[in-house]
Amino acid sequence: MSNEKRDVRVLAGLIGGTGIVFLAERLFQVPGQGADILPLPIAQAVLDLGCAGIVLAGSRVLRPVVLAITVLGALLQMVILLGGGAAGSFVLAVVLAVAQVYALVLLNT
């Protein structure tokens, strides 16, 4: 397998994985905070999975859309960081924000 194909798969995994992990983490918080916290994680998971599909399909026309959604995902995680909360949520938000920024770097190379 060539390095380019591997990089594309890593990029798609990062983008799709961050949305799924964020949604899973919020699902664990539903019993304590209620279902009001779910619309944003669901939207991000759907958008991230769509972006992962676009990356795997190799559509260069939609690359700016993927960049914009990835930037918004990273900003969302940084807002969660600034909002405080439990230590586990804080650490996960740091990891997800770093993954989103790394995905941006891979998108631009």
FENNORVEN-V64869 format. One record per backbone hydrogen bond with DSSP energy under -1.0 kcal/mol. CO is the residue of the C=O (numbers start at 1). NH is the residue of the N-H. If there is no record, write none. Layout:
[[CO/NH] [CO/NH]]
This chain:
[[2/6] [3/7] [4/8] [5/9] [6/10] [7/11] [8/12] [9/13] [10/14] [11/15] [12/16] [13/17] [14/18] [15/19] [16/20] [17/21] [18/22] [19/23] [20/24] [21/25] [22/26] [23/27] [24/28] [29/33] [30/34] [34/37] [35/38] [38/42] [39/43] [40/44] [41/45] [42/46] [43/47] [44/48] [45/49] [46/50] [47/51] [48/52] [49/53] [50/54] [51/55] [52/56] [53/57] [54/58] [54/59] [62/66] [63/67] [64/68] [65/69] [66/70] [67/71] [68/72] [69/73] [70/74] [71/75] [72/76] [73/77] [74/78] [75/79] [76/80] [77/81] [78/82] [79/83] [86/90] [87/91] [88/92] [89/93] [90/94] [91/95] [92/96] [93/97] [94/98] [95/99] [96/100] [97/101] [98/102] [99/103] [100/104] [101/105] [102/106] [103/107] [104/108]]
